[in-house]
Amino acid sequence: MAKRIANFNVSDHLSSQIEYFQKNKGEYQENFTNGFDDRSLDLITDKEIQDYFFSADSEEHHYHWEDFLYDLEEEFSQHIGKVVSVEGRNMGWNNKTGYKTFQIESTEDIFRQIAPECDLTFSIDKVDNKEYEVVIAHHDSPMGENYNLKIK
């Protein structure tokens, strides 16, 4: 059975954060109002919490990215210097198939070498020893592109 290694999905992350803090307004007040907010918790609205997480002031995008990179580091640091062969299917708006190889110089290469530069979701699962499956969804492939990675 496949094991989820890392997931980068800002929308899902923000939604889960919003849901959690709407249920735990005391923690929201303590962590995100800089300690200057002494309002009664019943005055903190769900919309206020939602607006905060979608605002430019929120650092949640950054924290989610850092967590994602940490997860990649944990799994792939042992493979620095190794070669990865990649088979991609359903790529782009015309569902192409393709192949490439690259050498892992940084654990972030697992993402950078195959992900397009756009808003996207990225999930990677370990399916076997040194074998991984990646699904990337974005505007040209909303149902997701599929990649099989094998580390040699």
TIRO-2110 file (N, C-alpha, C; in Angstrom, 1 decimal):
// TIRO-2110
0.8, -1.2, 0.0, N, 1, A
0.0, 0.0, 0.0, CA, 1, A
0.9, 1.2, 0.0, C, 1, A
0.5, 2.2, -0.8, N, 2, A
1.3, 3.5, -0.9, CA, 2, A
1.2, 4.3, 0.4, C, 2, A
2.3, 5.0, 0.7, N, 3, A
2.4, 5.8, 1.9, CA, 3, A
2.6, 7.3, 1.4, C, 3, A
1.8, 8.2, 1.9, N, 4, A
1.9, 9.6, 1.5, CA, 4, A
3.2, 10.1, 2.1, C, 4, A
4.0, 10.7, 1.3, N, 5, A
5.3, 11.3, 1.7, CA, 5, A
5.1, 12.8, 2.0, C, 5, A
4.5, 13.5, 1.0, N, 6, A
4.4, 14.9, 1.1, CA, 6, A
3.2, 15.4, 0.2, C, 6, A
2.6, 16.5, 0.6, N, 7, A
1.5, 17.0, -0.1, CA, 7, A
1.6, 18.6, 0.0, C, 7, A
1.5, 19.2, -1.2, N, 8, A
1.5, 20.6, -1.3, CA, 8, A
0.1, 21.0, -1.9, C, 8, A
-0.8, 21.5, -1.1, N, 9, A
-2.1, 21.9, -1.6, CA, 9, A
-2.5, 23.1, -0.7, C, 9, A
-2.3, 24.3, -1.1, N, 10, A
-2.5, 25.5, -0.3, CA, 10, A
-4.0, 25.6, 0.0, C, 10, A
-4.9, 25.3, -0.9, N, 11, A
-6.3, 25.4, -0.6, CA, 11, A
-6.8, 24.5, 0.5, C, 11, A
-6.4, 23.2, 0.4, N, 12, A
-6.7, 22.3, 1.5, CA, 12, A
-6.1, 22.7, 2.8, C, 12, A
-4.9, 23.2, 2.8, N, 13, A
-4.2, 23.6, 4.0, CA, 13, A
-4.9, 24.7, 4.6, C, 13, A
-5.2, 25.8, 3.9, N, 14, A
-6.0, 26.9, 4.4, CA, 14, A
-7.3, 26.5, 4.9, C, 14, A
-8.0, 25.7, 4.2, N, 15, A
-9.4, 25.3, 4.6, CA, 15, A
-9.3, 24.5, 6.0, C, 15, A
-8.3, 23.7, 6.1, N, 16, A
-8.2, 23.0, 7.4, CA, 16, A
-7.8, 23.9, 8.5, C, 16, A
-6.9, 24.9, 8.3, N, 17, A
-6.6, 25.8, 9.3, CA, 17, A
-7.8, 26.7, 9.7, C, 17, A
-8.5, 27.1, 8.7, N, 18, A
-9.7, 27.9, 9.0, CA, 18, A
-10.7, 27.1, 9.8, C, 18, A
-11.0, 25.9, 9.4, N, 19, A
-11.9, 25.1, 10.2, CA, 19, A
-11.5, 24.9, 11.6, C, 19, A
-10.2, 24.6, 11.8, N, 20, A
-9.7, 24.3, 13.1, CA, 20, A
-9.8, 25.6, 14.0, C, 20, A
-9.4, 26.7, 13.5, N, 21, A
-9.4, 27.9, 14.4, CA, 21, A
-10.8, 28.5, 14.5, C, 21, A
-11.7, 28.2, 13.6, N, 22, A
-13.1, 28.6, 13.9, CA, 22, A
-13.7, 27.8, 15.0, C, 22, A
-13.2, 26.6, 15.3, N, 23, A
-13.7, 25.8, 16.4, CA, 23, A
-12.9, 26.1, 17.7, C, 23, A
-11.7, 26.7, 17.5, N, 24, A
-10.8, 27.0, 18.6, CA, 24, A
-10.4, 28.4, 18.6, C, 24, A
-11.4, 29.3, 18.8, N, 25, A
-11.2, 30.7, 18.7, CA, 25, A
-10.2, 31.3, 19.7, C, 25, A
-10.1, 30.6, 20.9, N, 26, A
-9.1, 31.1, 21.9, CA, 26, A
-7.7, 30.9, 21.3, C, 26, A
-7.4, 29.8, 20.6, N, 27, A
-6.1, 29.6, 20.0, CA, 27, A
-5.9, 30.6, 18.9, C, 27, A
-6.9, 30.9, 18.1, N, 28, A
-6.8, 31.9, 17.1, CA, 28, A
-6.4, 33.3, 17.7, C, 28, A
-7.1, 33.7, 18.8, N, 29, A
-6.9, 34.9, 19.4, CA, 29, A
-5.5, 35.0, 20.0, C, 29, A
-5.0, 33.9, 20.6, N, 30, A
-3.7, 33.8, 21.2, CA, 30, A
-2.6, 33.9, 20.1, C, 30, A
-2.8, 33.2, 19.0, N, 31, A
-1.7, 33.1, 18.0, CA, 31, A
-1.7, 34.1, 16.9, C, 31, A
-2.8, 34.7, 16.6, N, 32, A
-2.8, 35.5, 15.4, CA, 32, A
-3.3, 36.9, 15.6, C, 32, A
-3.5, 37.4, 16.8, N, 33, A
-3.9, 38.8, 17.0, CA, 33, A
-2.8, 39.5, 17.8, C, 33, A
-1.6, 39.0, 17.8, N, 34, A
-0.5, 39.6, 18.5, CA, 34, A
-0.7, 40.0, 19.9, C, 34, A
-1.5, 39.3, 20.6, N, 35, A
-1.7, 39.5, 22.0, CA, 35, A
-2.4, 40.8, 22.4, C, 35, A
-2.9, 41.6, 21.4, N, 36, A
-3.5, 42.8, 21.7, CA, 36, A
-5.0, 42.7, 21.7, C, 36, A
-5.6, 41.6, 21.5, N, 37, A
-7.0, 41.4, 21.3, CA, 37, A
-7.5, 40.7, 22.6, C, 37, A
-8.3, 41.5, 23.4, N, 38, A
-8.8, 40.9, 24.6, CA, 38, A
-10.4, 40.8, 24.6, C, 38, A
-10.9, 40.8, 23.3, N, 39, A
-12.3, 40.6, 23.1, CA, 39, A
-12.8, 39.3, 23.7, C, 39, A
-14.1, 39.3, 24.0, N, 40, A
-14.7, 38.0, 24.3, CA, 40, A
-14.7, 37.1, 23.1, C, 40, A
-14.5, 35.8, 23.2, N, 41, A
-14.3, 34.9, 22.1, CA, 41, A
-15.6, 34.9, 21.2, C, 41, A
-16.8, 35.1, 21.8, N, 42, A
-18.0, 35.1, 21.0, CA, 42, A
-18.1, 36.3, 20.1, C, 42, A
-17.2, 37.3, 20.2, N, 43, A
-17.1, 38.4, 19.3, CA, 43, A
-16.2, 38.2, 18.1, C, 43, A
-15.4, 37.1, 18.1, N, 44, A
-14.6, 36.7, 17.0, CA, 44, A
-15.4, 35.9, 16.0, C, 44, A
-15.6, 36.4, 14.8, N, 45, A
-16.5, 35.8, 13.9, CA, 45, A
-15.7, 34.7, 13.0, C, 45, A
-16.5, 33.8, 12.5, N, 46, A
-15.9, 32.8, 11.5, CA, 46, A
-15.3, 33.6, 10.3, C, 46, A
-16.0, 34.6, 9.8, N, 47, A
-15.6, 35.3, 8.7, CA, 47, A
-14.3, 36.0, 9.0, C, 47, A
-14.1, 36.6, 10.1, N, 48, A
-12.8, 37.2, 10.5, CA, 48, A
-11.7, 36.3, 10.4, C, 48, A
-11.9, 35.1, 10.9, N, 49, A
-10.8, 34.0, 10.8, CA, 49, A
-10.5, 33.7, 9.4, C, 49, A
-11.6, 33.5, 8.6, N, 50, A
-11.4, 33.1, 7.2, CA, 50, A
-10.7, 34.3, 6.5, C, 50, A
-11.1, 35.5, 6.7, N, 51, A
-10.4, 36.6, 6.0, CA, 51, A
-9.0, 36.7, 6.4, C, 51, A
-8.6, 36.4, 7.7, N, 52, A
-7.2, 36.5, 8.1, CA, 52, A
-6.4, 35.5, 7.3, C, 52, A
-6.9, 34.2, 7.2, N, 53, A
-6.1, 33.2, 6.5, CA, 53, A
-5.9, 33.5, 5.0, C, 53, A
-6.9, 34.2, 4.4, N, 54, A
-6.8, 34.5, 3.0, CA, 54, A
-6.1, 35.8, 2.7, C, 54, A
-5.7, 36.5, 3.8, N, 55, A
-5.1, 37.9, 3.6, CA, 55, A
-3.6, 37.8, 3.4, C, 55, A
-3.1, 38.9, 2.9, N, 56, A
-1.6, 39.0, 2.7, CA, 56, A
-0.8, 39.0, 4.0, C, 56, A
-1.5, 39.3, 5.1, N, 57, A
-0.8, 39.2, 6.4, CA, 57, A
-0.5, 37.8, 6.9, C, 57, A
-1.3, 36.9, 6.4, N, 58, A
-1.1, 35.5, 6.8, CA, 58, A
0.2, 34.9, 6.2, C, 58, A
0.9, 34.2, 7.0, N, 59, A
2.1, 33.5, 6.6, CA, 59, A
1.9, 32.1, 6.3, C, 59, A
0.7, 31.7, 6.3, N, 60, A
0.3, 30.2, 6.2, CA, 60, A
0.8, 29.6, 4.9, C, 60, A
0.8, 30.4, 3.8, N, 61, A
1.4, 29.9, 2.5, CA, 61, A
2.8, 29.5, 2.7, C, 61, A
3.6, 30.4, 3.3, N, 62, A
5.0, 30.1, 3.6, CA, 62, A
5.2, 28.9, 4.5, C, 62, A
4.5, 28.8, 5.6, N, 63, A
4.6, 27.7, 6.5, CA, 63, A
4.2, 26.4, 5.8, C, 63, A
3.2, 26.4, 5.0, N, 64, A
2.8, 25.2, 4.3, CA, 64, A
4.0, 24.7, 3.4, C, 64, A
4.6, 25.7, 2.6, N, 65, A
5.7, 25.4, 1.7, CA, 65, A
6.9, 24.8, 2.5, C, 65, A
7.2, 25.4, 3.7, N, 66, A
8.3, 25.0, 4.5, CA, 66, A
8.0, 23.6, 5.0, C, 66, A
6.8, 23.3, 5.4, N, 67, A
6.5, 21.9, 5.9, CA, 67, A
6.6, 20.9, 4.8, C, 67, A
6.2, 21.3, 3.6, N, 68, A
6.3, 20.4, 2.4, CA, 68, A
7.8, 20.1, 2.1, C, 68, A
8.6, 21.2, 2.1, N, 69, A
10.1, 21.0, 1.9, CA, 69, A
10.7, 20.1, 2.9, C, 69, A
10.3, 20.2, 4.2, N, 70, A
10.8, 19.4, 5.3, CA, 70, A
10.4, 17.9, 5.0, C, 70, A
9.2, 17.7, 4.6, N, 71, A
8.8, 16.3, 4.3, CA, 71, A
9.6, 15.7, 3.1, C, 71, A
9.9, 16.5, 2.1, N, 72, A
10.8, 16.0, 1.0, CA, 72, A
12.2, 15.7, 1.5, C, 72, A
12.7, 16.6, 2.4, N, 73, A
14.0, 16.4, 3.0, CA, 73, A
14.1, 15.1, 3.8, C, 73, A
13.1, 14.9, 4.6, N, 74, A
13.1, 13.7, 5.4, CA, 74, A
13.1, 12.4, 4.5, C, 74, A
12.5, 12.4, 3.4, N, 75, A
12.4, 11.2, 2.6, CA, 75, A
13.6, 11.1, 1.6, C, 75, A
14.0, 12.2, 1.0, N, 76, A
14.9, 12.1, -0.1, CA, 76, A
16.4, 12.5, 0.2, C, 76, A
16.7, 13.0, 1.4, N, 77, A
18.1, 13.4, 1.7, CA, 77, A
19.0, 12.2, 1.5, C, 77, A
18.6, 11.0, 1.7, N, 78, A
19.4, 9.8, 1.6, CA, 78, A
19.7, 9.5, 0.1, C, 78, A
19.0, 10.2, -0.8, N, 79, A
19.2, 9.9, -2.2, CA, 79, A
20.0, 11.0, -3.0, C, 79, A
20.5, 11.9, -2.3, N, 80, A
21.3, 13.0, -3.0, CA, 80, A
22.4, 12.3, -3.8, C, 80, A
22.6, 12.8, -5.0, N, 81, A
23.6, 12.2, -5.9, CA, 81, A
23.1, 11.1, -6.8, C, 81, A
21.9, 10.6, -6.5, N, 82, A
21.4, 9.4, -7.3, CA, 82, A
20.5, 10.0, -8.4, C, 82, A
20.3, 9.1, -9.4, N, 83, A
19.6, 9.4, -10.6, CA, 83, A
18.2, 9.0, -10.5, C, 83, A
17.2, 9.8, -10.9, N, 84, A
15.8, 9.5, -10.9, CA, 84, A
15.3, 9.4, -12.4, C, 84, A
14.6, 8.3, -12.6, N, 85, A
13.9, 8.2, -14.0, CA, 85, A
12.5, 8.5, -13.7, C, 85, A
11.9, 9.3, -14.6, N, 86, A
10.5, 9.7, -14.5, CA, 86, A
9.7, 9.4, -15.7, C, 86, A
8.6, 8.8, -15.5, N, 87, A
7.6, 8.6, -16.6, CA, 87, A
6.4, 9.4, -16.3, C, 87, A
6.0, 10.3, -17.2, N, 88, A
4.8, 11.2, -17.0, CA, 88, A
3.7, 10.8, -17.9, C, 88, A
2.5, 10.8, -17.4, N, 89, A
1.3, 10.5, -18.2, CA, 89, A
0.2, 11.6, -18.0, C, 89, A
-0.6, 11.8, -19.0, N, 90, A
-1.7, 12.8, -18.9, CA, 90, A
-1.1, 14.2, -18.6, C, 90, A
0.0, 14.5, -19.2, N, 91, A
0.6, 15.8, -19.0, CA, 91, A
0.1, 16.9, -19.9, C, 91, A
-0.3, 18.0, -19.2, N, 92, A
-0.8, 19.2, -20.0, CA, 92, A
-2.2, 19.0, -20.5, C, 92, A
-2.6, 20.0, -21.2, N, 93, A
-4.0, 20.0, -21.7, CA, 93, A
-4.2, 18.9, -22.8, C, 93, A
-3.1, 18.5, -23.4, N, 94, A
-3.3, 17.4, -24.5, CA, 94, A
-2.9, 16.0, -24.0, C, 94, A
-2.7, 15.9, -22.7, N, 95, A
-2.5, 14.6, -22.1, CA, 95, A
-1.3, 13.8, -22.7, C, 95, A
-0.2, 14.4, -22.8, N, 96, A
1.0, 13.8, -23.4, CA, 96, A
1.6, 12.8, -22.4, C, 96, A
2.5, 12.0, -22.9, N, 97, A
3.3, 11.1, -22.1, CA, 97, A
4.8, 11.4, -22.4, C, 97, A
5.6, 11.3, -21.4, N, 98, A
7.0, 11.7, -21.6, CA, 98, A
7.9, 11.0, -20.5, C, 98, A
9.2, 11.1, -20.8, N, 99, A
10.2, 10.5, -19.9, CA, 99, A
11.3, 11.5, -19.7, C, 99, A
12.0, 11.4, -18.6, N, 100, A
13.1, 12.2, -18.3, CA, 100, A
13.9, 11.6, -17.2, C, 100, A
15.2, 11.9, -17.1, N, 101, A
16.0, 11.5, -15.9, CA, 101, A
16.7, 12.8, -15.4, C, 101, A
17.0, 12.8, -14.1, N, 102, A
17.7, 13.8, -13.5, CA, 102, A
18.5, 13.3, -12.3, C, 102, A
19.5, 14.0, -11.9, N, 103, A
20.2, 13.7, -10.7, CA, 103, A
19.8, 14.5, -9.6, C, 103, A
19.5, 13.9, -8.4, N, 104, A
19.1, 14.7, -7.2, CA, 104, A
20.3, 15.4, -6.6, C, 104, A
20.3, 16.7, -6.8, N, 105, A
21.3, 17.6, -6.1, CA, 105, A
20.8, 18.2, -4.8, C, 105, A
19.5, 18.3, -4.8, N, 106, A
18.8, 18.9, -3.6, CA, 106, A
17.5, 18.2, -3.5, C, 106, A
17.0, 17.9, -2.3, N, 107, A
15.7, 17.2, -2.2, CA, 107, A
14.6, 18.0, -2.8, C, 107, A
14.7, 19.3, -3.0, N, 108, A
13.7, 20.1, -3.6, CA, 108, A
13.6, 19.7, -5.1, C, 108, A
14.6, 19.1, -5.7, N, 109, A
14.6, 18.7, -7.1, CA, 109, A
13.5, 17.7, -7.4, C, 109, A
13.1, 16.9, -6.4, N, 110, A
11.9, 16.0, -6.6, CA, 110, A
10.7, 16.8, -7.0, C, 110, A
10.6, 18.0, -6.6, N, 111, A
9.5, 18.9, -7.0, CA, 111, A
9.8, 19.7, -8.2, C, 111, A
10.9, 20.4, -8.1, N, 112, A
11.3, 21.4, -9.2, CA, 112, A
11.5, 20.7, -10.6, C, 112, A
12.0, 19.5, -10.6, N, 113, A
12.3, 18.9, -11.9, CA, 113, A
11.1, 18.4, -12.7, C, 113, A
10.0, 18.3, -12.0, N, 114, A
8.8, 17.8, -12.8, CA, 114, A
7.6, 18.8, -12.7, C, 114, A
7.5, 19.7, -11.7, N, 115, A
6.3, 20.5, -11.5, CA, 115, A
6.5, 21.8, -12.4, C, 115, A
5.4, 22.1, -13.1, N, 116, A
5.4, 23.4, -13.9, CA, 116, A
5.4, 24.6, -12.9, C, 116, A
5.8, 25.7, -13.4, N, 117, A
5.8, 26.9, -12.6, CA, 117, A
4.4, 27.6, -12.7, C, 117, A
3.5, 27.2, -11.8, N, 118, A
2.2, 27.8, -11.8, CA, 118, A
1.5, 27.4, -10.5, C, 118, A
0.3, 27.9, -10.2, N, 119, A
-0.4, 27.4, -9.1, CA, 119, A
-0.8, 25.9, -9.3, C, 119, A
-0.5, 25.1, -8.3, N, 120, A
-0.8, 23.7, -8.5, CA, 120, A
-0.9, 23.0, -7.1, C, 120, A
-1.3, 21.7, -7.2, N, 121, A
-1.3, 20.8, -6.1, CA, 121, A
-0.3, 19.7, -6.5, C, 121, A
0.4, 19.2, -5.4, N, 122, A
1.4, 18.2, -5.7, CA, 122, A
1.4, 17.2, -4.5, C, 122, A
1.2, 15.9, -4.8, N, 123, A
1.3, 14.9, -3.8, CA, 123, A
2.2, 13.8, -4.3, C, 123, A
2.9, 13.3, -3.3, N, 124, A
3.9, 12.2, -3.6, CA, 124, A
3.7, 11.1, -2.6, C, 124, A
3.6, 9.9, -3.2, N, 125, A
3.4, 8.7, -2.4, CA, 125, A
4.5, 7.7, -2.7, C, 125, A
5.0, 7.0, -1.6, N, 126, A
6.0, 5.9, -1.8, CA, 126, A
5.2, 4.6, -2.0, C, 126, A
5.5, 4.0, -3.2, N, 127, A
4.8, 2.8, -3.5, CA, 127, A
5.6, 1.5, -3.3, C, 127, A
6.9, 1.7, -3.3, N, 128, A
7.9, 0.6, -3.1, CA, 128, A
9.2, 1.2, -2.8, C, 128, A
10.2, 0.3, -2.5, N, 129, A
11.5, 0.8, -2.2, CA, 129, A
12.1, 1.6, -3.4, C, 129, A
12.3, 2.9, -3.2, N, 130, A
12.9, 3.7, -4.3, CA, 130, A
11.9, 4.0, -5.4, C, 130, A
10.6, 3.8, -5.2, N, 131, A
9.6, 4.0, -6.3, CA, 131, A
8.5, 4.9, -5.7, C, 131, A
8.2, 5.9, -6.4, N, 132, A
7.2, 6.9, -6.0, CA, 132, A
6.2, 7.2, -7.1, C, 132, A
5.0, 7.6, -6.6, N, 133, A
4.0, 8.2, -7.6, CA, 133, A
3.7, 9.6, -7.2, C, 133, A
3.6, 10.4, -8.2, N, 134, A
3.3, 11.8, -8.0, CA, 134, A
2.0, 12.2, -8.8, C, 134, A
1.2, 13.0, -8.2, N, 135, A
0.0, 13.6, -8.9, CA, 135, A
0.1, 15.1, -8.8, C, 135, A
0.1, 15.7, -10.0, N, 136, A
0.2, 17.2, -10.0, CA, 136, A
-1.1, 17.7, -10.8, C, 136, A
-1.8, 18.6, -10.1, N, 137, A
-3.0, 19.2, -10.8, CA, 137, A
-2.8, 20.7, -10.9, C, 137, A
-3.1, 21.2, -12.0, N, 138, A
-3.0, 22.7, -12.3, CA, 138, A
-4.0, 23.0, -13.4, C, 138, A
-3.9, 24.3, -13.8, N, 139, A
-4.9, 24.8, -14.8, CA, 139, A
-5.0, 24.0, -16.1, C, 139, A
-3.8, 23.5, -16.6, N, 140, A
-3.8, 22.8, -17.9, CA, 140, A
-4.1, 21.3, -17.7, C, 140, A
-4.2, 20.8, -16.4, N, 141, A
-4.5, 19.4, -16.1, CA, 141, A
-5.2, 19.4, -14.8, C, 141, A
-6.5, 19.9, -14.7, N, 142, A
-7.2, 19.9, -13.5, CA, 142, A
-7.5, 18.5, -12.9, C, 142, A
-7.5, 17.5, -13.7, N, 143, A
-7.7, 16.1, -13.2, CA, 143, A
-6.4, 15.5, -12.7, C, 143, A
-5.3, 16.1, -13.0, N, 144, A
-4.0, 15.6, -12.5, CA, 144, A
-3.2, 14.9, -13.5, C, 144, A
-1.9, 15.2, -13.5, N, 145, A
-0.9, 14.5, -14.3, CA, 145, A
-0.3, 13.4, -13.3, C, 145, A
0.1, 12.3, -13.9, N, 146, A
0.6, 11.2, -13.1, CA, 146, A
2.0, 10.9, -13.5, C, 146, A
2.9, 10.8, -12.5, N, 147, A
4.3, 10.5, -12.7, CA, 147, A
4.7, 9.3, -11.8, C, 147, A
5.6, 8.5, -12.4, N, 148, A
6.2, 7.4, -11.7, CA, 148, A
7.7, 7.7, -11.6, C, 148, A
8.2, 7.8, -10.4, N, 149, A
9.6, 8.1, -10.2, CA, 149, A
10.3, 6.8, -9.7, C, 149, A
11.5, 6.5, -10.3, N, 150, A
12.3, 5.4, -9.8, CA, 150, A
13.7, 5.9, -9.5, C, 150, A
14.2, 5.7, -8.3, N, 151, A
15.5, 6.1, -8.0, CA, 151, A
16.5, 5.0, -8.2, C, 151, A
17.5, 5.3, -9.0, N, 152, A
18.5, 4.2, -9.3, CA, 152, A
19.6, 4.2, -8.4, C, 152, A
END
